[in-house]
Amino acid sequence: MKILHTSDWHLGRTLYGRRRQAEFVAFLDWLLQRLASEQVDVLVVAGDIFDTSTPGTAAQELYYRFLARVGKTGCRHVVIVGGNHDSPSFLDAPAGLLRALDVHVVGQACADPADQVLLLRDAAGAPQLIVCAVPYLRDRDIRQAEADESIRDKEQKLQDGIRAHYAAIGAAASTLNAGLERAVPVIGTGHLFVAGGQTVEGDGVRELYVGSLAHVHAGVFPGCFDYVALGHLHVPQQVGGQAHIRYSGSPLPMGFGEARQQKSLCLVQFARDGQQAFVPQVELLDIPVFQRLERIAGNLPDISLRLQALRDENDPVWLEVLYTGVEIASDLREQLEEQVAGSALEILRIRNQRVVQQVLEQGRAEETLDDLSELDVFGRCLDAHQVPEQQRDELLHSYQQVLESLHDADGMAGQGEQPA
C-alpha cells in the first residue's frame, strides 16, 4: 500500500497581484501523473486546499476537476481535511456526493471524534488503512467559553481541548483496529503548528492561536498513530527528529523567501518490525518548479550584474529586488524596469532599504497590504493607539475569534446561505 501526503495547496493565491492559475494547473496535472506512476492507493491532503474561505470560480473548478480525475489514476481513496484558510462549511457541503467517488472530506471537527475515523478498504473490500481525519481545530470546536476567564485560562483550555480531541480519536481508532481480523496501519492528520516547526520569511503562514497555543507539542499525537500527516507549515520537515511526524510543505513557494526551497510530497509505505508494529518508510518526491522566483539583493552594480545574467538565461522569472546600497537611488524602479524591458524577467516587488532606513517607522516605508496579515494590521492599530502590552493578548484573542466568525460567514454566503 502507498500513501501520498500533501498539503497547503492554497488554490487561488496570488503573488503581489499576479495570478498563479497556470502554476496550480501544472502542479495538479503533475500530481495526477505521479499518482498513476507511483501506483498510489491513498492521497491525503492535510488542509489549506484554498487560499481563502471564499475561493473564486477558477480555484473551485481546479479542485473539483482534479477530484473527478483522481479515480482514473488507480488511486482508490482521497482524504481531505480543512485548514485554517478553508471554510469548513464550504468543504463539507458536497461531502456526501464526493464520498461516492471515495473522496472523504472532513472540513471541521465532529461532535463525536469517532466520526472522523475512516476505515479505508482495498479493491477486494478488505480493510487497508485507518485514517484519523483531524482538520484545523477551531477555538469553538474544542473549548467552552466562560465568563471572566483569563487569557491564561483560555490558552490552557485550548491545550487541553486539542489533547483531548486527539486522545478520543486515537482511542476510537484503536478500538476499531482491535476489532479487525487483521490490524492495519493508522494515520493521523493535523493542521496546526507543532513546537519546533520551521517557517521562512514571507511564506504567509498565519498564527493559529494567540499566545502559547501557537505551538502545540508533538506529544499531543497518540501512540497508535503510525504516521502523522501534517499541514500548515510550508517548509517540508520532520517534527522533532521523528520521521513518522511530518509536514509535507506547500507544493508552490508562497513567497520569495521560499524561492530556493525544494518542494516535495511524502510517499509513505509501511513495513513490519520484529514486534509486528507498522514502520513507515518515507520517500520525498521532488516537485518541479512551475514558475521560477528569484530574490536579488545588493547595491545597484550587484543587482545589474545579476539581472544581466538572468536575461542571458532567457527563462521567465518573477523577481523581488532588495536594494541595500548606501547611495540614494530615487529613480531605482525606473532604472530596474529599463534593465528588464524586452526580456522574460518581471519585477514584482522592489524594496529600497536605503529609503526605509531613513524614515521614522523603520521597516514600514514600502509596506503594502500584501505584506501584512489581518493580525499584522490589527497590531498596527494597537501600536497607533498605544494600547498597553498587558491588554494585547486579550484583544488579539477576541479579534481572532471575530475573524474566524467572519470567514465562516463568508463561506456560507458563498454557497447561497445566509450567515446567522
Sequence and secondary structure as in RCSB ss.txt:
>XXXX:A:sequence
MKILHTSDWHLGRTLYGRRRQAEFVAFLDWLLQRLASEQVDVLVVAGDIFDTSTPGTAAQELYYRFLARVGKTGC
RHVVIVGGNHDSPSFLDAPAGLLRALDVHVVGQACADPADQVLLLRDAAGAPQLIVCAVPYLRDRDIRQAEADES
IRDKEQKLQDGIRAHYAAIGAAASTLNAGLERAVPVIGTGHLFVAGGQTVEGDGVRELYVGSLAHVHAGVFPGCF
DYVALGHLHVPQQVGGQAHIRYSGSPLPMGFGEARQQKSLCLVQFARDGQQAFVPQVELLDIPVFQRLERIAGNL
PDISLRLQALRDENDPVWLEVLYTGVEIASDLREQLEEQVAGSALEILRIRNQRVVQQVLEQGRAEETLDDLSEL
DVFGRCLDAHQVPEQQRDELLHSYQQVLESLHDADGMAGQGEQPA
>XXXX:A:secstr
  EEEE    BT EETTEE HHHHHHHHHHHHHHHHHTT SEEEEES  BSSSS  HHHHHHHHHHHHHHGGGT 
 EEEEE  TTS HHHHHTTHHHHHTTTEEEE S  SSGGGGEEEEE TTS EEEEEE      HHHH    TT  
HHHHHHHHHHHHHHHHHHHHHHHHHHHHTSSS   EEEEEES BTT    TTS     SSGGGGSB GGGS TT 
SEEEEES  S EEETTEEEEEE   SS SSGGGTT   EEEEEEEEE TTS EEEEEEEEE   SSEEEEEEE H
HHHHHHHHHHHHHT  EEEEEEE  SS  TTHHHHHHHHHTTSSEEEEEEEEHHHHTTSSSTT TT  GGG  HH
HHHHHHHHHTT  HHHHHHHHHHHHHHHHHHHHHHHHHTTT    
